């Protein structure tokens, strides 16, 4: 059974019920027009007209058939998805909202055409982008990553990221008894969050445009909230001017730092 919303659809969906039901079964082929409508959300997942989606290849070919030759499905705007867009390969792809990785696809092996349902694996670049259950690229994490990869289930993905991207918009994220301790996450302490943000935005201060030393500031004060819209790149003086950051001005490590000239 797919990740369906039977009955009346929420008002923020642009698609009709028939199209949504197709999404929750075999899916919808991605055309040029539809590709332009697919969005990469702030959390890195993919959505189309209010529905969070999975993308997979329907038609593919190989010299011989084996599990190693099967394509993988995508849950995020990872590097493989970006290359697909750049290379114009979208007509081979389908978007869906199924909770299982069992997708119907057609493939050609040595000129023989076949069609069947196959349990495809998740794209590892997607796991890395979402840092799913601590997945992180790198040789030191190989055994841990393989375990996370083998344990991945779409049902768990849609439990964390509902098909309806607005499903939890009006619900509190945490309550007093389950809110995490307000401290930096391990990937922030290790600099991975900073490296990803610098790669996407550059290293200029996003308030004054200065170059040189910059910090990553959590705008809402929640150190564990590393969502893109909560992070801002600041030079030390601009960082020290943020609410509750005046103590930085008295720190010998920063008080004599002046922003580099704007480039």
Backbone as JSON, one array per atom type, in Angstrom:
{
  "sequence": "XXXXXXXXXXXXXXXXXXXXXXXXXXXXXXXXXXXXXXXXXXXXXXXXXXXXXXXXXXXXXXXXXXXXXXXXXXXXXXXXXXXXXXXXXXXXXXXXXXXXXXXXXXXXXXXXXXXXXXXXXXXXXXXXXXXXXXXXXXXXXXXXXXXXXXXXXXXXXXXXXXXXXXXXXXXXXXXXXXXXXXXXXXXXXXXXXXXXXXXXXXXXXXXXXXXXXXXXXXXXXXXXXXXXXXXXXXXXXXXXXXXXXXXXXXXXXXXXXXXXXXX",
  "N": [[0.85, -1.19, 0.0], [0.53, 2.24, -0.77], [1.84, 5.48, 0.31], [-0.71, 6.98, 1.1], [-3.24, 9.56, 0.87], [-6.21, 9.24, 1.22], [-9.53, 10.24, 0.2], [-10.7, 13.56, 0.87], [-8.33, 15.88, -0.23], [-5.77, 17.86, 1.39], [-6.02, 21.5, 1.35], [-3.66, 22.75, 0.41], [-2.56, 21.19, -1.53], [-1.82, 21.11, -4.96], [-2.36, 19.26, -6.87], [-4.81, 16.93, -8.22], [-7.06, 14.42, -6.81], [-6.97, 12.06, -8.28], [-4.47, 12.17, -9.59], [-2.85, 12.21, -7.34], [-3.34, 9.68, -6.3], [-2.18, 8.15, -8.27], [0.45, 8.81, -7.85], [0.84, 7.49, -5.45], [0.86, 4.88, -6.18], [2.04, 3.41, -8.92], [3.32, 5.67, -9.76], [4.32, 8.84, -11.34], [5.46, 9.84, -14.51], [8.34, 11.82, -15.01], [8.3, 14.69, -16.73], [9.61, 17.36, -18.89], [8.29, 19.74, -18.06], [7.27, 19.0, -15.55], [9.61, 18.51, -14.18], [10.59, 21.04, -13.65], [8.91, 21.8, -11.65], [9.47, 20.32, -9.45], [10.67, 20.5, -6.18], [13.46, 21.15, -4.02], [13.4, 20.73, -0.72], [13.87, 22.63, 2.38], [14.85, 20.8, 4.18], [16.21, 19.09, 2.57], [14.87, 17.03, 1.28], [12.71, 15.91, -1.46], [9.97, 17.41, -3.2], [6.73, 17.7, -4.75], [4.3, 19.84, -5.73], [3.28, 20.11, -3.1], [3.47, 17.54, -2.1], [5.63, 15.21, -0.64], [8.14, 13.38, -2.29], [9.46, 10.33, -3.82], [12.01, 9.41, -6.09], [12.62, 7.39, -8.93], [14.23, 5.22, -11.39], [12.52, 4.14, -14.21], [12.94, 2.85, -16.71], [15.65, 1.0, -17.84], [18.84, -0.4, -18.79], [21.11, -3.2, -19.09], [24.1, -5.22, -19.36], [24.05, -7.69, -18.15], [21.81, -9.25, -15.83], [21.62, -8.45, -12.45], [21.6, -7.88, -8.89], [23.4, -5.86, -8.45], [23.31, -4.33, -10.7], [20.92, -3.03, -10.65], [19.13, 0.05, -10.63], [19.0, 2.79, -8.21], [16.73, 4.26, -5.83], [15.72, 7.68, -5.13], [15.6, 10.03, -2.45], [16.25, 12.54, -1.87], [17.67, 15.74, -2.84], [20.22, 14.97, -4.02], [23.7, 14.66, -5.21], [23.62, 12.87, -7.36], [20.98, 13.11, -8.27], [21.08, 15.79, -9.05], [22.9, 15.63, -11.18], [21.39, 14.09, -12.92], [19.42, 15.94, -13.66], [21.02, 17.86, -14.94], [22.04, 16.39, -17.05], [19.87, 15.87, -18.62], [18.3, 13.55, -18.28], [15.77, 13.09, -17.35], [13.4, 11.93, -18.38], [13.59, 9.26, -18.01], [12.95, 8.86, -15.47], [10.7, 8.43, -12.65], [8.3, 9.75, -10.38], [7.09, 9.12, -7.1], [5.04, 8.19, -4.22], [5.17, 5.96, -2.67], [5.34, 3.75, 0.16], [6.93, 1.57, 0.14], [9.95, 0.1, -1.17], [9.52, -1.26, -3.45], [9.32, -1.26, -6.71], [7.76, -0.96, -9.92], [9.44, -1.65, -12.85], [10.95, -1.37, -16.11], [13.3, -3.22, -17.92], [16.13, -3.84, -20.01], [17.97, -6.58, -20.96], [20.61, -7.77, -22.64], [19.24, -7.31, -25.09], [16.76, -8.36, -24.51], [13.58, -7.56, -23.44], [12.18, -6.87, -20.3], [9.75, -6.74, -17.66], [9.02, -6.02, -14.36], [8.25, -6.05, -10.82], [10.52, -4.8, -8.53], [12.57, -4.82, -5.65], [14.1, -2.05, -5.01], [17.2, -0.47, -3.99], [18.14, 2.17, -1.68], [19.57, 5.32, -2.61], [22.91, 6.0, -1.83], [24.1, 8.48, -1.77], [21.95, 10.1, -1.22], [21.34, 9.3, 1.41], [23.62, 10.28, 2.64], [23.36, 13.04, 2.19], [21.07, 13.67, 3.7], [22.02, 12.87, 6.08], [21.14, 10.51, 7.24], [20.14, 8.82, 10.07], [22.69, 9.19, 11.1], [24.35, 8.61, 8.99], [27.3, 9.07, 7.15], [29.57, 10.11, 4.74], [32.78, 8.67, 4.0], [35.74, 6.79, 4.65], [36.24, 5.9, 7.25], [33.78, 5.5, 8.31], [32.68, 3.3, 7.13], [31.69, 0.64, 7.86], [29.64, 1.27, 9.69], [28.04, 2.86, 8.03], [27.24, 1.0, 6.1], [25.6, -0.67, 7.57], [23.53, 1.11, 8.22], [22.61, 1.65, 5.66], [21.65, -0.91, 4.88], [19.58, -1.2, 6.69], [17.74, 0.71, 6.0], [14.42, 1.89, 5.45], [11.61, 2.77, 3.53], [9.19, 3.22, 4.79], [9.95, 4.11, 7.3], [11.23, 6.43, 6.53], [9.09, 8.01, 5.51], [7.71, 8.23, 7.83], [9.25, 9.91, 9.33], [9.53, 12.04, 7.55], [6.75, 13.2, 6.47], [4.44, 12.49, 3.73], [2.72, 14.62, 3.12], [3.92, 17.73, 3.06], [3.23, 19.77, 4.69], [2.14, 18.68, 6.89], [2.85, 18.68, 9.63], [2.96, 21.33, 10.23], [1.48, 22.95, 11.95], [1.84, 21.84, 14.37], [3.53, 21.57, 17.52], [7.07, 21.2, 17.53], [8.56, 20.04, 19.57], [7.9, 18.96, 22.96], [7.87, 19.84, 26.47], [8.83, 17.62, 27.79], [10.26, 16.15, 25.93], [12.06, 17.62, 24.5], [15.2, 18.17, 22.93], [18.47, 18.53, 24.45], [19.87, 21.77, 24.45], [22.38, 21.9, 22.62], [25.3, 21.8, 20.5], [25.21, 19.73, 17.59], [26.81, 16.58, 16.75], [27.78, 16.54, 14.09], [27.99, 19.23, 13.62], [29.92, 20.01, 15.47], [32.07, 18.67, 14.4], [32.49, 20.07, 12.12], [31.22, 19.51, 9.73], [28.67, 20.47, 9.03], [29.25, 23.19, 8.73], [31.09, 23.08, 6.58], [29.46, 22.12, 4.49], [27.64, 24.22, 4.28], [29.29, 26.42, 3.62], [30.15, 25.52, 1.15], [27.83, 25.71, -0.36], [27.07, 28.42, -0.11], [29.32, 30.04, -0.04], [31.96, 31.99, 1.66], [31.55, 34.56, 2.57], [30.51, 37.14, 4.84], [27.14, 37.24, 5.56], [25.77, 39.43, 6.33], [27.26, 41.87, 6.25], [28.94, 41.49, 4.13], [31.66, 41.12, 4.33], [34.86, 39.5, 3.98], [37.17, 36.87, 4.96], [37.7, 35.67, 8.3], [34.95, 33.78, 9.32], [31.88, 32.84, 10.98], [29.38, 30.34, 11.8], [26.11, 30.99, 12.53], [23.32, 30.21, 14.58], [20.2, 31.21, 14.02], [17.76, 31.07, 15.46], [18.59, 30.45, 17.96], [18.67, 27.8, 18.7], [20.84, 25.34, 19.07], [20.93, 22.8, 18.01], [19.46, 22.87, 15.72], [20.07, 22.62, 12.59], [19.0, 23.35, 10.15], [18.9, 24.78, 6.86], [17.63, 27.3, 6.63], [17.9, 28.28, 9.15], [20.48, 28.89, 9.6], [23.18, 31.21, 9.37], [25.86, 32.9, 7.81], [28.39, 34.66, 9.35], [30.66, 37.38, 9.98], [33.03, 37.87, 12.71], [32.51, 40.44, 14.12], [29.81, 41.01, 13.28], [28.6, 38.74, 14.2], [28.93, 39.04, 16.95], [27.15, 41.04, 17.4], [24.68, 39.91, 17.41], [21.6, 38.91, 19.05], [22.03, 38.24, 22.51], [24.72, 37.69, 22.25], [26.64, 39.43, 23.03], [28.73, 38.97, 24.75], [30.84, 38.1, 23.26], [32.28, 40.29, 22.45], [33.96, 40.93, 24.47], [35.77, 38.93, 24.5], [39.11, 38.04, 24.31], [40.02, 36.62, 22.13], [38.51, 37.38, 19.98], [37.97, 40.14, 20.08], [39.75, 41.93, 18.92], [39.58, 41.41, 16.28], [38.94, 42.5, 13.04], [36.64, 42.9, 10.37], [37.54, 41.74, 7.1], [38.15, 43.68, 4.1], [35.29, 44.37, 2.01], [34.61, 42.34, -0.79]],
  "CA": [[0.0, 0.0, 0.0], [1.34, 3.44, -0.85], [1.65, 6.5, 1.33], [-1.86, 7.63, 0.49], [-4.14, 10.43, 1.61], [-7.49, 9.0, 0.57], [-10.58, 11.19, 0.54], [-10.45, 14.95, 0.52], [-6.94, 16.27, -0.07], [-5.59, 19.16, 2.03], [-6.14, 22.58, 0.38], [-2.41, 23.22, -0.15], [-2.17, 20.35, -2.66], [-2.23, 21.62, -6.26], [-2.76, 18.15, -7.72], [-6.11, 16.37, -7.91], [-6.99, 13.15, -6.11], [-6.58, 11.01, -9.22], [-3.02, 12.25, -9.76], [-2.21, 11.82, -6.09], [-3.43, 8.22, -6.18], [-1.17, 7.59, -9.17], [1.72, 8.97, -7.15], [0.95, 6.51, -4.37], [0.93, 3.52, -6.72], [3.22, 3.24, -9.78], [4.02, 6.93, -9.91], [4.1, 9.74, -12.47], [6.69, 10.06, -15.28], [8.82, 13.19, -14.9], [8.5, 15.37, -18.01], [10.34, 18.63, -18.76], [7.51, 20.68, -17.27], [7.18, 18.55, -14.16], [10.93, 18.64, -13.56], [10.73, 22.41, -13.16], [8.03, 21.99, -10.49], [10.0, 19.57, -8.3], [11.42, 21.38, -5.29], [14.31, 20.6, -2.96], [12.96, 21.4, 0.5], [14.93, 23.05, 3.29], [15.43, 19.62, 4.84], [16.94, 18.31, 1.57], [13.99, 16.08, 0.59], [12.1, 16.37, -2.71], [8.51, 17.49, -3.17], [6.03, 18.18, -5.96], [2.96, 20.36, -5.47], [2.87, 19.87, -1.72], [3.66, 16.15, -1.7], [7.02, 14.75, -0.61], [8.2, 12.3, -3.28], [10.62, 9.49, -4.08], [12.25, 9.35, -7.54], [13.33, 6.18, -9.34], [14.32, 4.98, -12.83], [11.59, 3.1, -14.68], [13.51, 2.13, -17.85], [17.1, 0.95, -17.8], [19.4, -1.56, -19.5], [22.38, -3.7, -18.58], [24.61, -6.36, -20.12], [23.54, -8.87, -17.47], [20.92, -8.87, -14.73], [22.02, -8.8, -11.09], [21.2, -6.82, -7.98], [24.36, -4.78, -8.55], [23.0, -3.48, -11.86], [19.66, -2.32, -10.46], [19.25, 1.46, -10.23], [18.56, 3.07, -6.85], [15.76, 5.35, -5.78], [16.23, 8.9, -4.49], [14.71, 10.7, -1.52], [16.8, 13.88, -1.61], [18.28, 16.41, -3.99], [21.65, 14.63, -3.91], [24.52, 14.93, -6.39], [23.15, 12.03, -8.47], [19.77, 13.76, -8.78], [21.49, 17.03, -9.75], [23.49, 15.23, -12.46], [20.28, 13.68, -13.77], [18.82, 17.15, -14.2], [21.98, 18.49, -15.85], [22.26, 15.55, -18.23], [18.63, 15.71, -19.37], [17.86, 12.15, -18.23], [14.57, 13.05, -16.52], [12.31, 11.11, -18.91], [13.76, 7.89, -17.54], [12.62, 8.84, -14.05], [9.31, 8.48, -12.21], [8.17, 10.16, -8.98], [6.03, 8.37, -6.42], [4.97, 8.39, -2.77], [4.99, 4.64, -2.06], [6.09, 3.51, 1.38], [7.82, 0.43, -0.07], [10.92, 0.3, -2.23], [9.2, -2.23, -4.49], [8.83, -0.46, -7.82], [7.64, -1.61, -11.23], [10.31, -1.01, -13.84], [11.23, -2.13, -17.32], [14.73, -3.22, -18.2], [16.57, -4.62, -21.17], [19.19, -7.34, -20.73], [21.01, -8.43, -23.9], [18.17, -7.12, -26.08], [15.49, -8.92, -24.05], [12.85, -6.61, -22.63], [11.47, -7.45, -19.17], [9.08, -5.81, -16.76], [8.65, -6.67, -13.1], [8.43, -5.28, -9.61], [11.79, -5.15, -7.9], [12.86, -4.05, -4.44], [15.3, -1.26, -5.26], [17.91, 0.06, -2.82], [18.22, 3.6, -1.53], [20.81, 5.97, -3.07], [23.77, 6.32, -0.69], [24.32, 9.93, -1.75], [20.79, 10.67, -0.53], [21.54, 9.06, 2.84], [24.66, 11.18, 3.09], [22.84, 14.4, 2.19], [20.15, 13.81, 4.82], [22.69, 12.36, 7.28], [20.12, 9.61, 7.76], [20.56, 8.01, 11.23], [24.11, 9.35, 11.31], [25.14, 8.21, 7.81], [28.26, 10.11, 6.77], [30.55, 9.57, 3.8], [34.13, 8.59, 4.53], [36.19, 5.41, 4.86], [36.19, 5.53, 8.66], [32.41, 5.18, 8.67], [32.22, 2.32, 6.15], [30.88, -0.43, 8.46], [28.43, 1.89, 10.23], [27.22, 3.29, 6.89], [26.66, -0.17, 5.44], [24.51, -1.11, 8.43], [22.44, 2.08, 8.04], [22.1, 1.42, 4.3], [20.88, -2.15, 4.87], [18.4, -1.07, 7.55], [16.84, 1.78, 5.55], [13.08, 1.51, 5.01], [10.83, 3.93, 3.13], [8.15, 3.46, 5.79], [10.57, 4.93, 8.35], [11.48, 7.74, 5.93], [7.85, 8.78, 5.46], [7.31, 8.48, 9.21], [10.01, 11.11, 9.74], [9.21, 13.1, 6.58], [5.44, 12.83, 5.91], [4.15, 12.83, 2.34], [2.2, 15.99, 3.17], [5.03, 18.52, 3.62], [2.67, 20.71, 5.67], [1.39, 17.88, 7.87], [3.17, 19.04, 11.01], [3.25, 22.76, 10.28], [0.8, 23.6, 13.06], [2.1, 21.08, 15.6], [4.83, 21.9, 18.11], [8.11, 20.23, 17.21], [8.9, 19.34, 20.8], [7.23, 19.32, 24.2], [8.83, 20.04, 27.56], [9.41, 16.35, 28.24], [11.04, 15.44, 24.91], [12.93, 18.55, 23.77], [16.62, 17.83, 23.09], [19.32, 19.5, 25.14], [20.3, 22.78, 23.49], [23.81, 21.86, 22.4], [25.65, 21.56, 19.11], [25.2, 18.34, 17.14], [28.15, 16.05, 16.47], [28.24, 16.94, 12.77], [28.37, 20.65, 13.7], [31.2, 20.06, 16.19], [33.11, 18.17, 13.51], [32.66, 21.0, 11.01], [30.58, 19.06, 8.48], [27.59, 21.41, 8.72], [29.88, 24.4, 8.24], [31.67, 22.82, 5.27], [28.37, 22.04, 3.52], [27.06, 25.56, 4.09], [30.26, 27.22, 2.87], [30.16, 25.03, -0.23], [26.63, 26.19, -1.04], [26.88, 29.88, -0.07], [30.55, 30.81, 0.01], [32.38, 32.29, 3.03], [31.33, 35.96, 2.91], [29.53, 37.48, 5.86], [25.86, 37.47, 4.89], [25.18, 40.7, 6.77], [28.02, 43.04, 5.78], [29.68, 41.16, 2.91], [33.09, 41.01, 4.58], [35.52, 38.2, 3.81], [38.08, 36.55, 6.05], [37.18, 34.74, 9.28], [33.5, 33.8, 9.48], [31.27, 31.85, 11.85], [28.01, 29.93, 11.47], [25.23, 31.38, 13.64], [21.96, 29.65, 14.62], [19.36, 32.39, 14.18], [16.71, 30.92, 16.47], [19.21, 30.13, 19.24], [18.67, 26.36, 18.94], [22.12, 24.88, 18.54], [20.75, 21.52, 17.32], [18.67, 23.1, 14.51], [20.99, 22.93, 11.51], [18.31, 23.56, 8.88], [19.52, 25.87, 6.1], [17.02, 28.6, 6.9], [18.24, 28.72, 10.51], [21.92, 29.16, 9.66], [23.65, 32.39, 8.65], [27.31, 33.06, 7.86], [28.67, 35.99, 9.89], [32.0, 37.71, 10.46], [32.98, 37.99, 14.17], [31.78, 41.61, 14.62], [28.37, 40.86, 13.06], [28.16, 37.66, 15.09], [28.88, 39.59, 18.3], [26.0, 41.95, 17.47], [23.44, 39.15, 17.46], [21.02, 38.86, 20.41], [22.67, 37.38, 23.53], [26.1, 37.36, 21.86], [27.5, 40.55, 23.39], [29.91, 38.5, 25.48], [31.94, 37.88, 22.32], [33.06, 41.53, 22.31], [34.96, 40.97, 25.56], [36.65, 37.78, 24.36], [40.38, 38.44, 23.69], [40.22, 35.91, 20.88], [37.76, 38.0, 18.89], [37.69, 41.57, 20.19], [40.62, 42.73, 18.06], [39.38, 41.03, 14.88], [38.14, 43.4, 12.23], [36.31, 42.24, 9.11], [38.32, 42.06, 5.92], [37.4, 44.55, 3.18], [34.31, 43.72, 1.17], [35.15, 42.05, -2.12]],
  "C": [[0.88, 1.24, 0.0], [1.06, 4.39, 0.29], [0.53, 7.41, 0.88], [-2.57, 8.57, 1.45], [-5.49, 10.32, 0.95], [-8.53, 10.01, 1.04], [-10.19, 12.59, 0.13], [-9.0, 15.33, 0.79], [-6.85, 17.61, 0.65], [-5.59, 20.27, 0.99], [-4.84, 23.03, -0.24], [-1.89, 22.32, -1.26], [-2.7, 20.98, -3.95], [-2.74, 20.5, -7.16], [-4.11, 17.59, -7.29], [-5.95, 14.97, -7.29], [-6.55, 12.02, -7.03], [-5.06, 10.98, -9.41], [-2.31, 11.81, -8.49], [-2.23, 10.31, -5.91], [-2.46, 7.53, -7.13], [0.21, 7.69, -8.53], [1.91, 7.87, -6.12], [0.92, 5.07, -4.86], [2.19, 3.38, -7.58], [3.97, 4.53, -10.04], [3.68, 7.68, -11.18], [5.43, 9.99, -13.17], [7.07, 11.54, -15.21], [9.11, 13.75, -16.29], [9.29, 16.65, -17.78], [9.6, 19.6, -17.85], [7.47, 20.28, -15.8], [8.52, 18.69, -13.43], [11.12, 20.02, -12.96], [9.91, 22.65, -11.9], [8.53, 21.23, -9.26], [10.9, 20.48, -7.47], [12.31, 20.57, -4.34], [13.97, 21.39, -1.7], [14.14, 21.79, 1.38], [15.6, 21.88, 3.99], [16.16, 18.71, 3.87], [16.09, 17.32, 0.8], [13.36, 16.73, -0.64], [10.59, 16.43, -2.56], [7.99, 18.02, -4.49], [4.61, 18.56, -5.57], [2.44, 19.97, -4.08], [3.05, 18.46, -1.22], [5.14, 15.79, -1.73], [7.12, 13.47, -1.44], [9.51, 11.51, -3.21], [10.77, 9.43, -5.59], [13.04, 8.08, -7.86], [13.33, 6.06, -10.86], [13.34, 3.88, -13.22], [12.22, 2.23, -15.76], [15.03, 2.15, -17.77], [17.57, -0.31, -18.52], [20.74, -1.94, -18.9], [22.82, -4.9, -19.41], [24.15, -7.67, -19.49], [22.72, -8.41, -16.27], [21.49, -9.37, -13.4], [21.59, -7.64, -10.2], [22.13, -5.63, -8.08], [24.03, -3.83, -9.69], [21.7, -2.69, -11.68], [19.91, -0.86, -10.09], [18.74, 1.64, -8.8], [17.57, 4.23, -6.84], [16.3, 6.49, -4.92], [15.17, 9.55, -3.62], [15.15, 12.13, -1.26], [17.42, 14.46, -2.88], [19.78, 16.22, -4.0], [22.4, 14.93, -5.21], [24.08, 14.1, -7.59], [21.89, 12.62, -9.09], [20.13, 15.02, -9.56], [22.11, 16.7, -11.11], [22.41, 14.78, -13.44], [19.63, 14.89, -14.42], [19.73, 17.79, -15.25], [22.13, 17.71, -17.14], [20.99, 15.3, -19.05], [18.11, 14.29, -19.38], [16.51, 11.99, -17.54], [13.48, 12.13, -17.04], [12.47, 9.64, -18.56], [13.28, 7.75, -16.1], [11.12, 8.99, -13.79], [9.31, 8.96, -10.76], [6.96, 9.47, -8.37], [6.07, 8.68, -4.93], [4.76, 7.06, -2.05], [5.85, 4.49, -0.81], [7.0, 2.3, 1.26], [8.79, 0.76, -1.19], [10.69, -0.63, -3.4], [8.54, -1.5, -5.67], [8.78, -1.26, -9.11], [8.55, -0.89, -12.21], [10.55, -1.95, -15.0], [12.74, -2.08, -17.56], [15.05, -4.17, -19.35], [17.91, -5.27, -20.84], [19.5, -8.12, -21.99], [19.85, -8.47, -24.89], [16.85, -7.77, -25.69], [14.82, -7.94, -23.1], [12.07, -7.33, -21.53], [10.75, -6.35, -18.39], [8.68, -6.56, -15.51], [8.82, -5.68, -11.96], [9.72, -5.74, -8.94], [12.03, -4.25, -6.7], [14.18, -3.32, -4.62], [15.91, -0.77, -3.95], [17.91, 1.59, -2.84], [19.56, 4.12, -2.06], [21.63, 6.38, -1.85], [24.08, 7.8, -0.62], [23.16, 10.65, -1.07], [20.93, 10.49, 0.98], [22.56, 10.03, 3.41], [24.14, 12.61, 3.19], [21.92, 14.65, 3.38], [20.79, 13.42, 6.15], [21.76, 11.41, 8.03], [20.68, 8.71, 8.86], [22.07, 8.07, 11.46], [24.98, 8.92, 10.15], [26.04, 9.37, 7.4], [29.33, 9.49, 5.89], [31.95, 9.6, 4.41], [34.49, 7.16, 4.88], [36.06, 4.97, 6.31], [34.79, 5.1, 9.08], [31.84, 4.03, 7.84], [31.29, 1.27, 6.76], [29.56, 0.12, 9.01], [27.48, 2.28, 9.09], [26.53, 2.1, 6.23], [25.48, -0.71, 6.25], [23.29, -0.2, 8.28], [21.79, 1.88, 6.68], [21.21, 0.18, 4.25], [19.57, -2.03, 5.65], [17.39, -0.04, 7.05], [15.5, 1.21, 5.08], [12.3, 2.78, 4.67], [9.73, 4.24, 4.14], [8.69, 4.34, 6.91], [10.85, 6.33, 7.82], [10.22, 8.59, 5.96], [7.27, 9.01, 6.85], [8.0, 9.75, 9.72], [9.67, 12.29, 8.85], [7.87, 12.75, 5.92], [5.28, 13.25, 4.45], [3.63, 14.25, 2.24], [3.27, 16.86, 3.84], [4.54, 19.55, 4.64], [1.99, 19.98, 6.82], [1.62, 18.33, 9.3], [3.41, 20.53, 11.2], [2.65, 23.43, 11.51], [1.01, 22.87, 14.39], [3.43, 21.51, 16.2], [5.84, 20.81, 17.81], [8.46, 19.39, 18.42], [7.99, 19.81, 21.93], [8.28, 19.38, 25.31], [9.53, 18.74, 27.95], [10.23, 15.62, 27.19], [11.96, 16.36, 24.12], [14.38, 18.17, 23.99], [17.36, 18.91, 23.87], [19.87, 20.48, 24.11], [21.83, 22.82, 23.42], [24.09, 21.51, 20.94], [25.64, 20.07, 18.79], [26.61, 17.89, 16.81], [28.67, 16.51, 15.12], [28.59, 18.42, 12.73], [29.73, 20.78, 14.4], [32.36, 19.62, 15.3], [33.33, 19.05, 12.28], [31.97, 20.61, 9.72], [29.46, 20.0, 8.07], [28.17, 22.69, 8.12], [30.42, 24.21, 6.82], [30.59, 22.77, 4.19], [27.78, 23.41, 3.23], [28.0, 26.46, 3.3], [30.29, 26.81, 1.4], [28.98, 25.59, -1.01], [26.58, 27.72, -1.15], [28.16, 30.69, -0.19], [30.85, 31.22, 1.44], [32.23, 33.76, 3.4], [30.33, 36.1, 4.04], [28.23, 37.85, 5.16], [25.13, 38.71, 5.4], [25.93, 41.89, 6.18], [28.84, 42.76, 4.53], [31.17, 41.02, 3.1], [33.59, 39.6, 4.34], [36.46, 37.97, 4.98], [37.46, 35.54, 6.99], [35.65, 34.89, 9.37], [33.05, 32.67, 10.39], [29.91, 31.44, 11.28], [27.15, 30.19, 12.7], [23.86, 30.74, 13.49], [20.99, 30.78, 14.97], [18.33, 32.26, 15.29], [17.26, 30.53, 17.85], [19.24, 28.65, 19.58], [19.89, 25.75, 18.27], [22.0, 23.57, 17.78], [19.97, 21.67, 16.02], [19.58, 23.57, 13.39], [20.3, 23.06, 10.15], [18.87, 24.8, 8.19], [18.94, 27.23, 6.46], [17.27, 29.1, 8.31], [19.7, 29.1, 10.64], [22.27, 30.4, 8.84], [25.15, 32.51, 8.86], [27.62, 34.5, 8.27], [30.16, 36.17, 10.19], [31.92, 37.91, 11.98], [32.26, 39.24, 14.68], [30.27, 41.5, 14.44], [27.8, 39.77, 13.97], [27.99, 38.2, 16.51], [27.7, 40.53, 18.49], [24.66, 41.23, 17.51], [22.9, 39.11, 18.89], [21.72, 37.84, 21.29], [24.08, 36.94, 23.14], [27.07, 38.49, 22.2], [28.76, 40.14, 24.11], [31.11, 38.3, 24.56], [32.84, 39.1, 22.22], [34.14, 41.64, 23.37], [35.96, 39.82, 25.47], [37.95, 38.2, 23.66], [40.62, 37.78, 22.33], [39.58, 36.62, 19.7], [37.73, 39.52, 18.92], [38.56, 42.44, 19.3], [40.47, 42.38, 16.57], [38.52, 42.07, 14.19], [37.84, 42.71, 10.92], [37.21, 42.68, 7.99], [37.49, 42.94, 5.0], [36.41, 43.73, 2.36], [34.89, 43.52, -0.22], [34.14, 42.42, -3.19]]
}
